Amino acid sequence: MIAARPTSNMAAALQHLARAVEFDCMGDGQGTVSELAAGEAVFDLVADGRVVGAFTLGVQQYSDGRLIRCGAAGGEPGHDLLPAVVQFAESEARGRIGARALMCETSRRGMVRRLQRQGFRIAGFILRKDM
């Protein structure tokens, strides 16, 4: 079982989050690990007492309520981290934060399918035009 907790070692968490940059989840090849974690809470993912991944959560306020956004997630290969991230984020959204929705962005088609199986729906498209 994988559990989430606030990070106790930011440098190690950033190394796990580097997987998000490696996968180029934003599709632009320009992001850095520090940018992915900026302004968001960083959490460790722990399996058998060992940190195997990390993720970030940030709260955005809208006129109709709060939304929790996962800005980045990454970890060691061989661990299915997504269910733990979603479970923790849902718990935070319903409990402590009182958010109305969860959100994340990815350019990975396989991750979209996995997120849909976790109850997410496609809510729009992000378009980019480089200058």
N, CA, C and O atoms as a GROMACS GRO file, in nm:
protein
  524
    1MET      N    1   0.084  -0.118   0.000
    1MET     CA    2   0.000   0.000   0.000
    1MET      C    3   0.088   0.125   0.000
    1MET      O    4   0.191   0.130   0.068
    2ILE      N    5   0.048   0.222  -0.076
    2ILE     CA    6   0.122   0.348  -0.085
    2ILE      C    7   0.043   0.455  -0.011
    2ILE      O    8  -0.077   0.471  -0.031
    3ALA      N    9   0.112   0.529   0.076
    3ALA     CA   10   0.049   0.636   0.154
    3ALA      C   11   0.114   0.769   0.120
    3ALA      O   12   0.228   0.773   0.074
    4ALA      N   13   0.041   0.877   0.142
    4ALA     CA   14   0.092   1.012   0.116
    4ALA      C   15   0.110   1.086   0.248
    4ALA      O   16   0.034   1.067   0.343
    5ARG      N   17   0.211   1.172   0.251
    5ARG     CA   18   0.236   1.257   0.367
    5ARG      C   19   0.310   1.383   0.320
    5ARG      O   20   0.375   1.380   0.215
    6PRO      N   21   0.302   1.491   0.395
    6PRO     CA   22   0.381   1.609   0.358
    6PRO      C   23   0.529   1.571   0.349
    6PRO      O   24   0.578   1.491   0.429
    7THR      N   25   0.599   1.627   0.253
    7THR     CA   26   0.739   1.588   0.234
    7THR      C   27   0.824   1.626   0.354
    7THR      O   28   0.803   1.730   0.417
    8SER      N   29   0.920   1.542   0.383
    8SER     CA   30   1.016   1.571   0.489
    8SER      C   31   1.153   1.604   0.430
    8SER      O   32   1.245   1.640   0.504
    9ASN      N   33   1.166   1.591   0.299
    9ASN     CA   34   1.294   1.615   0.232
    9ASN      C   35   1.267   1.673   0.094
    9ASN      O   36   1.247   1.599  -0.003
   10MET      N   37   1.266   1.805   0.085
   10MET     CA   38   1.230   1.871  -0.041
   10MET      C   39   1.325   1.833  -0.155
   10MET      O   40   1.280   1.816  -0.268
   11ALA      N   41   1.453   1.821  -0.128
   11ALA     CA   42   1.548   1.786  -0.234
   11ALA      C   43   1.516   1.649  -0.293
   11ALA      O   44   1.519   1.632  -0.415
   12ALA      N   45   1.485   1.552  -0.208
   12ALA     CA   46   1.450   1.418  -0.257
   12ALA      C   47   1.318   1.421  -0.332
   12ALA      O   48   1.302   1.354  -0.434
   13ALA      N   49   1.221   1.499  -0.281
   13ALA     CA   50   1.092   1.510  -0.350
   13ALA      C   51   1.109   1.569  -0.489
   13ALA      O   52   1.046   1.524  -0.584
   14LEU      N   53   1.195   1.670  -0.501
   14LEU     CA   54   1.218   1.731  -0.632
   14LEU      C   55   1.281   1.631  -0.729
   14LEU      O   56   1.254   1.636  -0.849
   15GLN      N   57   1.363   1.541  -0.678
   15GLN     CA   58   1.420   1.437  -0.766
   15GLN      C   59   1.310   1.346  -0.820
   15GLN      O   60   1.314   1.307  -0.937
   16HIS      N   61   1.212   1.311  -0.736
   16HIS     CA   62   1.100   1.230  -0.784
   16HIS      C   63   1.015   1.309  -0.884
   16HIS      O   64   0.970   1.254  -0.984
   17LEU      N   65   0.995   1.436  -0.856
   17LEU     CA   66   0.914   1.519  -0.946
   17LEU      C   67   0.982   1.541  -1.080
   17LEU      O   68   0.917   1.577  -1.178
   18ALA      N   69   1.113   1.520  -1.085
   18ALA     CA   70   1.185   1.533  -1.212
   18ALA      C   71   1.130   1.437  -1.317
   18ALA      O   72   1.146   1.461  -1.437
   19ARG      N   73   1.064   1.329  -1.274
   19ARG     CA   74   1.001   1.236  -1.370
   19ARG      C   75   0.893   1.308  -1.451
   19ARG      O   76   0.874   1.277  -1.568
   20ALA      N   77   0.823   1.404  -1.390
   20ALA     CA   78   0.721   1.479  -1.463
   20ALA      C   79   0.785   1.560  -1.576
   20ALA      O   80   0.729   1.571  -1.685
   21VAL      N   81   0.901   1.617  -1.549
   21VAL     CA   82   0.973   1.691  -1.654
   21VAL      C   83   1.025   1.594  -1.759
   21VAL      O   84   1.019   1.622  -1.879
   22GLU      N   85   1.076   1.480  -1.714
   22GLU     CA   86   1.127   1.377  -1.806
   22GLU      C   87   1.019   1.332  -1.904
   22GLU      O   88   1.046   1.311  -2.022
   23PHE      N   89   0.896   1.318  -1.853
   23PHE     CA   90   0.785   1.278  -1.940
   23PHE      C   91   0.727   1.395  -2.018
   23PHE      O   92   0.640   1.376  -2.102
   24ASP      N   93   0.775   1.517  -1.991
   24ASP     CA   94   0.729   1.637  -2.061
   24ASP      C   95   0.576   1.645  -2.056
   24ASP      O   96   0.509   1.656  -2.158
   25CYS      N   97   0.523   1.639  -1.935
   25CYS     CA   98   0.378   1.634  -1.916
   25CYS      C   99   0.306   1.759  -1.967
   25CYS      O  100   0.187   1.752  -1.998
   26MET      N  101   0.374   1.870  -1.976
   26MET     CA  102   0.310   1.992  -2.025
   26MET      C  103   0.327   2.009  -2.175
   26MET      O  104   0.270   2.101  -2.234
   27GLY      N  105   0.404   1.922  -2.236
   27GLY     CA  106   0.412   1.922  -2.381
   27GLY      C  107   0.496   2.032  -2.442
   27GLY      O  108   0.496   2.049  -2.564
   28ASP      N  109   0.567   2.109  -2.359
   28ASP     CA  110   0.644   2.218  -2.418
   28ASP      C  111   0.795   2.201  -2.402
   28ASP      O  112   0.872   2.276  -2.463
   29GLY      N  113   0.838   2.104  -2.322
   29GLY     CA  114   0.981   2.081  -2.304
   29GLY      C  115   1.053   2.192  -2.232
   29GLY      O  116   1.176   2.193  -2.229
   30GLN      N  117   0.980   2.286  -2.173
   30GLN     CA  118   1.041   2.404  -2.113
   30GLN      C  119   1.037   2.406  -1.961
   30GLN      O  120   1.110   2.483  -1.899
   31GLY      N  121   0.954   2.323  -1.898
   31GLY     CA  122   0.936   2.328  -1.754
   31GLY      C  123   1.054   2.276  -1.676
   31GLY      O  124   1.130   2.191  -1.724
   32THR      N  125   1.070   2.327  -1.555
   32THR     CA  126   1.170   2.277  -1.463
   32THR      C  127   1.100   2.219  -1.341
   32THR      O  128   0.982   2.246  -1.318
   33VAL      N  129   1.170   2.140  -1.266
   33VAL     CA  130   1.113   2.079  -1.147
   33VAL      C  131   1.070   2.189  -1.049
   33VAL      O  132   0.961   2.182  -0.993
   34SER      N  133   1.154   2.288  -1.030
   34SER     CA  134   1.121   2.396  -0.936
   34SER      C  135   0.995   2.470  -0.980
   34SER      O  136   0.914   2.510  -0.896
   35GLU      N  137   0.977   2.490  -1.110
   35GLU     CA  138   0.856   2.556  -1.159
   35GLU      C  139   0.733   2.471  -1.134
   35GLU      O  140   0.627   2.523  -1.101
   36LEU      N  141   0.747   2.339  -1.149
   36LEU     CA  142   0.633   2.251  -1.126
   36LEU      C  143   0.588   2.255  -0.980
   36LEU      O  144   0.469   2.242  -0.951
   37ALA      N  145   0.682   2.273  -0.887
   37ALA     CA  146   0.651   2.270  -0.745
   37ALA      C  147   0.624   2.408  -0.686
   37ALA      O  148   0.581   2.419  -0.571
   38ALA      N  149   0.650   2.513  -0.762
   38ALA     CA  150   0.639   2.650  -0.709
   38ALA      C  151   0.498   2.680  -0.659
   38ALA      O  152   0.400   2.660  -0.731
   39GLY      N  153   0.490   2.727  -0.536
   39GLY     CA  154   0.363   2.770  -0.479
   39GLY      C  155   0.267   2.658  -0.443
   39GLY      O  156   0.153   2.686  -0.405
   40GLU      N  157   0.309   2.535  -0.453
   40GLU     CA  158   0.220   2.423  -0.420
   40GLU      C  159   0.278   2.343  -0.304
   40GLU      O  160   0.399   2.345  -0.281
   41ALA      N  161   0.192   2.275  -0.233
   41ALA     CA  162   0.236   2.186  -0.126
   41ALA      C  163   0.294   2.061  -0.190
   41ALA      O  164   0.241   2.010  -0.289
   42VAL      N  165   0.401   2.011  -0.133
   42VAL     CA  166   0.470   1.893  -0.187
   42VAL      C  167   0.453   1.777  -0.089
   42VAL      O  168   0.472   1.792   0.032
   43PHE      N  169   0.417   1.661  -0.144
   43PHE     CA  170   0.390   1.543  -0.064
   43PHE      C  171   0.476   1.426  -0.110
   43PHE      O  172   0.506   1.412  -0.229
   44ASP      N  173   0.515   1.342  -0.014
   44ASP     CA  174   0.587   1.218  -0.044
   44ASP      C  175   0.486   1.105  -0.061
   44ASP      O  176   0.378   1.108  -0.002
   45LEU      N  177   0.522   1.007  -0.141
   45LEU     CA  178   0.448   0.882  -0.153
   45LEU      C  179   0.537   0.773  -0.094
   45LEU      O  180   0.650   0.754  -0.138
   46VAL      N  181   0.484   0.703   0.005
   46VAL     CA  182   0.564   0.610   0.084
   46VAL      C  183   0.509   0.468   0.071
   46VAL      O  184   0.390   0.445   0.089
   47ALA      N  185   0.597   0.374   0.039
   47ALA     CA  186   0.563   0.231   0.031
   47ALA      C  187   0.662   0.155   0.119
   47ALA      O  188   0.782   0.172   0.104
   48ASP      N  189   0.612   0.073   0.208
   48ASP     CA  190   0.697  -0.007   0.297
   48ASP      C  191   0.800   0.078   0.371
   48ASP      O  192   0.915   0.036   0.388
   49GLY      N  193   0.758   0.197   0.415
   49GLY     CA  194   0.846   0.284   0.492
   49GLY      C  195   0.949   0.360   0.412
   49GLY      O  196   1.033   0.429   0.469
   50ARG      N  197   0.943   0.350   0.280
   50ARG     CA  198   1.042   0.415   0.193
   50ARG      C  199   0.971   0.509   0.096
   50ARG      O  200   0.868   0.473   0.039
   51VAL      N  201   1.026   0.629   0.077
   51VAL     CA  202   0.968   0.726  -0.016
   51VAL      C  203   0.996   0.678  -0.159
   51VAL      O  204   1.111   0.659  -0.198
   52VAL      N  205   0.887   0.659  -0.236
   52VAL     CA  206   0.900   0.609  -0.373
   52VAL      C  207   0.850   0.709  -0.477
   52VAL      O  208   0.859   0.684  -0.597
   53GLY      N  209   0.799   0.823  -0.431
   53GLY     CA  210   0.749   0.923  -0.525
   53GLY      C  211   0.710   1.050  -0.454
   53GLY      O  212   0.719   1.060  -0.331
   54ALA      N  213   0.665   1.147  -0.532
   54ALA     CA  214   0.621   1.275  -0.477
   54ALA      C  215   0.518   1.336  -0.571
   54ALA      O  216   0.510   1.302  -0.690
   55PHE      N  217   0.438   1.426  -0.516
   55PHE     CA  218   0.342   1.500  -0.598
   55PHE      C  219   0.315   1.636  -0.534
   55PHE      O  220   0.348   1.658  -0.417
   56THR      N  221   0.257   1.726  -0.611
   56THR     CA  222   0.224   1.859  -0.562
   56THR      C  223   0.074   1.881  -0.570
   56THR      O  224   0.006   1.829  -0.659
   57LEU      N  225   0.024   1.959  -0.477
   57LEU     CA  226  -0.116   2.003  -0.480
   57LEU      C  227  -0.121   2.151  -0.451
   57LEU      O  228  -0.051   2.201  -0.362
   58GLY      N  229  -0.204   2.221  -0.526
   58GLY     CA  230  -0.227   2.362  -0.502
   58GLY      C  231  -0.376   2.389  -0.502
   58GLY      O  232  -0.454   2.315  -0.563
   59VAL      N  233  -0.417   2.493  -0.433
   59VAL     CA  234  -0.558   2.530  -0.424
   59VAL      C  235  -0.580   2.656  -0.507
   59VAL      O  236  -0.508   2.755  -0.492
   60GLN      N  237  -0.681   2.651  -0.592
   60GLN     CA  238  -0.719   2.768  -0.671
   60GLN      C  239  -0.860   2.808  -0.631
   60GLN      O  240  -0.948   2.723  -0.619
   61GLN      N  241  -0.882   2.938  -0.611
   61GLN     CA  242  -1.011   2.989  -0.567
   61GLN      C  243  -1.086   3.047  -0.687
   61GLN      O  244  -1.032   3.128  -0.762
   62TYR      N  245  -1.211   3.006  -0.703
   62TYR     CA  246  -1.299   3.057  -0.807
   62TYR      C  247  -1.426   3.111  -0.742
   62TYR      O  248  -1.450   3.084  -0.624
   63SER      N  249  -1.505   3.185  -0.814
   63SER     CA  250  -1.626   3.243  -0.757
   63SER      C  251  -1.724   3.137  -0.707
   63SER      O  252  -1.802   3.163  -0.615
   64ASP      N  253  -1.720   3.017  -0.765
   64ASP     CA  254  -1.812   2.912  -0.723
   64ASP      C  255  -1.744   2.806  -0.635
   64ASP      O  256  -1.800   2.698  -0.615
   65GLY      N  257  -1.627   2.835  -0.584
   65GLY     CA  258  -1.562   2.744  -0.491
   65GLY      C  259  -1.415   2.719  -0.521
   65GLY      O  260  -1.358   2.778  -0.612
   66ARG      N  261  -1.357   2.631  -0.442
   66ARG     CA  262  -1.216   2.597  -0.456
   66ARG      C  263  -1.197   2.474  -0.544
   66ARG      O  264  -1.284   2.388  -0.555
   67LEU      N  265  -1.080   2.470  -0.605
   67LEU     CA  266  -1.040   2.357  -0.688
   67LEU      C  267  -0.899   2.316  -0.644
   67LEU      O  268  -0.815   2.402  -0.620
   68ILE      N  269  -0.873   2.187  -0.634
   68ILE     CA  270  -0.738   2.138  -0.604
   68ILE      C  271  -0.675   2.093  -0.734
   68ILE      O  272  -0.734   2.017  -0.811
   69ARG      N  273  -0.552   2.141  -0.758
   69ARG     CA  274  -0.479   2.108  -0.881
   69ARG      C  275  -0.352   2.032  -0.846
   69ARG      O  276  -0.273   2.077  -0.763
   70CYS      N  277  -0.333   1.918  -0.910
   70CYS     CA  278  -0.208   1.845  -0.899
   70CYS      C  279  -0.117   1.899  -1.009
   70CYS      O  280  -0.143   1.880  -1.127
   71GLY      N  281  -0.010   1.966  -0.968
   71GLY     CA  282   0.079   2.028  -1.064
   71GLY      C  283   0.182   1.933  -1.123
   71GLY      O  284   0.227   1.950  -1.236
   72ALA      N  285   0.221   1.833  -1.044
   72ALA     CA  286   0.322   1.738  -1.091
   72ALA      C  287   0.320   1.616  -1.000
   72ALA      O  288   0.285   1.624  -0.883
   73ALA      N  289   0.359   1.503  -1.057
   73ALA     CA  290   0.375   1.380  -0.980
   73ALA      C  291   0.480   1.295  -1.049
   73ALA      O  292   0.487   1.292  -1.172
   74GLY      N  293   0.559   1.227  -0.971
   74GLY     CA  294   0.659   1.138  -1.029
   74GLY      C  295   0.717   1.047  -0.923
   74GLY      O  296   0.705   1.073  -0.803
   75GLY      N  297   0.778   0.941  -0.969
   75GLY     CA  298   0.838   0.850  -0.874
   75GLY      C  299   0.912   0.738  -0.941
   75GLY      O  300   0.935   0.739  -1.062
   76GLU      N  301   0.949   0.642  -0.860
   76GLU     CA  302   1.025   0.528  -0.908
   76GLU      C  303   0.938   0.439  -0.998
   76GLU      O  304   0.820   0.421  -0.970
   77PRO      N  305   0.996   0.386  -1.103
   77PRO     CA  306   0.922   0.290  -1.185
   77PRO      C  307   0.883   0.167  -1.101
   77PRO      O  308   0.951   0.131  -1.006
   78GLY      N  309   0.773   0.105  -1.139
   78GLY     CA  310   0.730  -0.016  -1.071
   78GLY      C  311   0.629   0.006  -0.960
   78GLY      O  312   0.585  -0.090  -0.897
   79HIS      N  313   0.592   0.130  -0.936
   79HIS     CA  314   0.493   0.161  -0.834
   79HIS      C  315   0.375   0.232  -0.901
   79HIS      O  316   0.394   0.328  -0.976
   80ASP      N  317   0.254   0.186  -0.872
   80ASP     CA  318   0.134   0.251  -0.924
   80ASP      C  319   0.095   0.361  -0.827
   80ASP      O  320   0.023   0.336  -0.730
   81LEU      N  321   0.142   0.481  -0.852
   81LEU     CA  322   0.125   0.593  -0.761
   81LEU      C  323  -0.009   0.665  -0.777
   81LEU      O  324  -0.057   0.728  -0.682
   82LEU      N  325  -0.069   0.657  -0.894
   82LEU     CA  326  -0.190   0.735  -0.923
   82LEU      C  327  -0.302   0.713  -0.822
   82LEU      O  328  -0.357   0.812  -0.774
   83PRO      N  329  -0.339   0.591  -0.787
   83PRO     CA  330  -0.449   0.574  -0.691
   83PRO      C  331  -0.423   0.644  -0.557
   83PRO      O  332  -0.515   0.701  -0.498
   84ALA      N  333  -0.299   0.639  -0.508
   84ALA     CA  334  -0.267   0.705  -0.381
   84ALA      C  335  -0.277   0.856  -0.393
   84ALA      O  336  -0.326   0.922  -0.301
   85VAL      N  337  -0.231   0.912  -0.505
   85VAL     CA  338  -0.240   1.057  -0.526
   85VAL      C  339  -0.386   1.099  -0.529
   85VAL      O  340  -0.425   1.195  -0.462
   86VAL      N  341  -0.468   1.029  -0.607
   86VAL     CA  342  -0.610   1.064  -0.619
   86VAL      C  343  -0.681   1.050  -0.485
   86VAL      O  344  -0.758   1.137  -0.446
   87GLN      N  345  -0.656   0.940  -0.414
   87GLN     CA  346  -0.721   0.919  -0.284
   87GLN      C  347  -0.685   1.030  -0.186
   87GLN      O  348  -0.772   1.082  -0.117
   88PHE      N  349  -0.558   1.067  -0.179
   88PHE     CA  350  -0.515   1.173  -0.088
   88PHE      C  351  -0.577   1.307  -0.128
   88PHE      O  352  -0.628   1.380  -0.044
   89ALA      N  353  -0.572   1.338  -0.257
   89ALA     CA  354  -0.628   1.466  -0.305
   89ALA      C  355  -0.779   1.473  -0.279
   89ALA      O  356  -0.829   1.578  -0.239
   90GLU      N  357  -0.850   1.363  -0.301
   90GLU     CA  358  -0.994   1.361  -0.273
   90GLU      C  359  -1.021   1.382  -0.125
   90GLU      O  360  -1.114   1.454  -0.088
   91SER      N  361  -0.941   1.319  -0.040
   91SER     CA  362  -0.958   1.335   0.104
   91SER      C  363  -0.935   1.480   0.145
   91SER      O  364  -1.012   1.535   0.224
   92GLU      N  365  -0.831   1.542   0.092
   92GLU     CA  366  -0.804   1.683   0.120
   92GLU      C  367  -0.917   1.773   0.067
   92GLU      O  368  -0.959   1.867   0.134
   93ALA      N  369  -0.964   1.742  -0.052
   93ALA     CA  370  -1.070   1.824  -0.114
   93ALA      C  371  -1.198   1.819  -0.032
   93ALA      O  372  -1.260   1.922  -0.006
   94ARG      N  373  -1.237   1.700   0.008
   94ARG     CA  374  -1.362   1.684   0.083
   94ARG      C  375  -1.350   1.732   0.227
   94ARG      O  376  -1.445   1.785   0.284
   95GLY      N  377  -1.235   1.713   0.285
   95GLY     CA  378  -1.217   1.743   0.426
   95GLY      C  379  -1.162   1.880   0.453
   95GLY      O  380  -1.236   1.978   0.466
   96ARG      N  381  -1.032   1.888   0.461
   96ARG     CA  382  -0.964   2.009   0.506
   96ARG      C  383  -0.984   2.129   0.414
   96ARG      O  384  -0.999   2.241   0.464
   97ILE      N  385  -0.986   2.109   0.283
   97ILE     CA  386  -0.990   2.220   0.188
   97ILE      C  387  -1.133   2.262   0.152
   97ILE      O  388  -1.160   2.380   0.133
   98GLY      N  389  -1.222   2.166   0.144
   98GLY     CA  390  -1.358   2.197   0.103
   98GLY      C  391  -1.366   2.236  -0.044
   98GLY      O  392  -1.439   2.328  -0.080
   99ALA      N  393  -1.290   2.167  -0.129
   99ALA     CA  394  -1.287   2.198  -0.272
   99ALA      C  395  -1.401   2.129  -0.345
   99ALA      O  396  -1.452   2.026  -0.299
  100ARG      N  397  -1.441   2.186  -0.458
  100ARG     CA  398  -1.550   2.130  -0.538
  100ARG      C  399  -1.501   2.035  -0.646
  100ARG      O  400  -1.581   1.960  -0.702
  101ALA      N  401  -1.370   2.037  -0.677
  101ALA     CA  402  -1.320   1.953  -0.786
  101ALA      C  403  -1.169   1.937  -0.775
  101ALA      O  404  -1.100   2.015  -0.709
  102LEU      N  405  -1.120   1.833  -0.842
  102LEU     CA  406  -0.976   1.810  -0.860
  102LEU      C  407  -0.943   1.833  -1.006
  102LEU      O  408  -1.028   1.814  -1.093
  103MET      N  409  -0.820   1.874  -1.034
  103MET     CA  410  -0.778   1.900  -1.172
  103MET      C  411  -0.632   1.863  -1.188
  103MET      O  412  -0.553   1.874  -1.094
  104CYS      N  413  -0.595   1.820  -1.308
  104CYS     CA  414  -0.455   1.801  -1.343
  104CYS      C  415  -0.444   1.818  -1.495
  104CYS      O  416  -0.544   1.815  -1.567
  105GLU      N  417  -0.322   1.835  -1.540
  105GLU     CA  418  -0.294   1.848  -1.682
  105GLU      C  419  -0.190   1.745  -1.722
  105GLU      O  420  -0.098   1.716  -1.645
  106THR      N  421  -0.206   1.689  -1.840
  106THR     CA  422  -0.107   1.596  -1.891
  106THR      C  423  -0.113   1.596  -2.043
  106THR      O  424  -0.217   1.624  -2.103
  107SER      N  425  -0.001   1.563  -2.104
  107SER     CA  426   0.001   1.543  -2.249
  107SER      C  427   0.015   1.396  -2.281
  107SER      O  428   0.033   1.359  -2.397
  108ARG      N  429   0.006   1.311  -2.180
  108ARG     CA  430   0.020   1.166  -2.197
  108ARG      C  431  -0.118   1.101  -2.214
  108ARG      O  432  -0.198   1.101  -2.120
  109ARG      N  433  -0.144   1.047  -2.331
  109ARG     CA  434  -0.274   0.985  -2.359
  109ARG      C  435  -0.305   0.870  -2.263
  109ARG      O  436  -0.418   0.856  -2.218
  110GLY      N  437  -0.206   0.790  -2.232
  110GLY     CA  438  -0.227   0.680  -2.140
  110GLY      C  439  -0.268   0.729  -2.001
  110GLY      O  440  -0.350   0.666  -1.934
  111MET      N  441  -0.210   0.841  -1.958
  111MET     CA  442  -0.246   0.897  -1.828
  111MET      C  443  -0.390   0.948  -1.831
  111MET      O  444  -0.461   0.939  -1.730
  112VAL      N  445  -0.433   1.003  -1.943
  112VAL     CA  446  -0.573   1.048  -1.955
  112VAL      C  447  -0.666   0.930  -1.931
  112VAL      O  448  -0.762   0.942  -1.855
  113ARG      N  449  -0.640   0.817  -1.994
  113ARG     CA  450  -0.724   0.698  -1.975
  113ARG      C  451  -0.722   0.651  -1.830
  113ARG      O  452  -0.826   0.615  -1.775
  114ARG      N  453  -0.605   0.652  -1.769
  114ARG     CA  454  -0.595   0.609  -1.628
  114ARG      C  455  -0.671   0.705  -1.537
  114ARG      O  456  -0.737   0.661  -1.443
  115LEU      N  457  -0.663   0.834  -1.565
  115LEU     CA  458  -0.736   0.932  -1.485
  115LEU      C  459  -0.886   0.917  -1.503
  115LEU      O  460  -0.962   0.931  -1.408
  116GLN      N  461  -0.928   0.888  -1.626
  116GLN     CA  462  -1.071   0.866  -1.649
  116GLN      C  463  -1.122   0.747  -1.568
  116GLN      O  464  -1.234   0.750  -1.517
  117ARG      N  465  -1.042   0.643  -1.555
  117ARG     CA  466  -1.082   0.528  -1.473
  117ARG      C  467  -1.090   0.564  -1.325
  117ARG      O  468  -1.157   0.496  -1.248
  118GLN      N  469  -1.023   0.672  -1.287
  118GLN     CA  470  -1.030   0.722  -1.148
  118GLN      C  471  -1.145   0.821  -1.129
  118GLN      O  472  -1.160   0.878  -1.021
  119GLY      N  473  -1.226   0.843  -1.234
  119GLY     CA  474  -1.341   0.932  -1.222
  119GLY      C  475  -1.324   1.070  -1.281
  119GLY      O  476  -1.417   1.151  -1.275
  120PHE      N  477  -1.208   1.100  -1.339
  120PHE     CA  478  -1.187   1.230  -1.402
  120PHE      C  479  -1.256   1.231  -1.539
  120PHE      O  480  -1.278   1.126  -1.599
  121ARG      N  481  -1.288   1.350  -1.587
  121ARG     CA  482  -1.343   1.367  -1.722
  121ARG      C  483  -1.262   1.476  -1.791
  121ARG      O  484  -1.205   1.564  -1.727
  122ILE      N  485  -1.259   1.470  -1.922
  122ILE     CA  486  -1.191   1.574  -1.998
  122ILE      C  487  -1.278   1.700  -1.990
  122ILE      O  488  -1.395   1.697  -2.027
  123ALA      N  489  -1.219   1.809  -1.942
  123ALA     CA  490  -1.294   1.932  -1.919
  123ALA      C  491  -1.259   2.041  -2.020
  123ALA      O  492  -1.309   2.153  -2.009
  124GLY      N  493  -1.177   2.012  -2.116
  124GLY     CA  494  -1.139   2.114  -2.214
  124GLY      C  495  -1.007   2.078  -2.279
  124GLY      O  496  -0.960   1.965  -2.269
  125PHE      N  497  -0.951   2.174  -2.347
  125PHE     CA  498  -0.824   2.156  -2.416
  125PHE      C  499  -0.734   2.272  -2.384
  125PHE      O  500  -0.781   2.384  -2.362
  126ILE      N  501  -0.606   2.247  -2.383
  126ILE     CA  502  -0.507   2.354  -2.367
  126ILE      C  503  -0.435   2.366  -2.499
  126ILE      O  504  -0.376   2.270  -2.548
  127LEU      N  505  -0.441   2.483  -2.557
  127LEU     CA  506  -0.374   2.509  -2.685
  127LEU      C  507  -0.258   2.603  -2.661
  127LEU      O  508  -0.262   2.689  -2.573
  128ARG      N  509  -0.155   2.586  -2.741
  128ARG     CA  510  -0.034   2.666  -2.727
  128ARG      C  511   0.017   2.706  -2.864
  128ARG      O  512   0.018   2.624  -2.956
  129LYS      N  513   0.059   2.828  -2.876
  129LYS     CA  514   0.121   2.875  -2.999
  129LYS      C  515   0.254   2.940  -2.959
  129LYS      O  516   0.256   3.043  -2.891
  130ASP      N  517   0.364   2.878  -3.002
  130ASP     CA  518   0.495   2.932  -2.969
  130ASP      C  519   0.527   3.052  -3.057
  130ASP      O  520   0.487   3.058  -3.173
  131MET      N  521   0.599   3.145  -3.000
  131MET     CA  522   0.637   3.267  -3.071
  131MET      C  523   0.787   3.268  -3.093
  131MET      O  524   0.840   3.362  -3.152
   0.00000   0.00000   0.00000
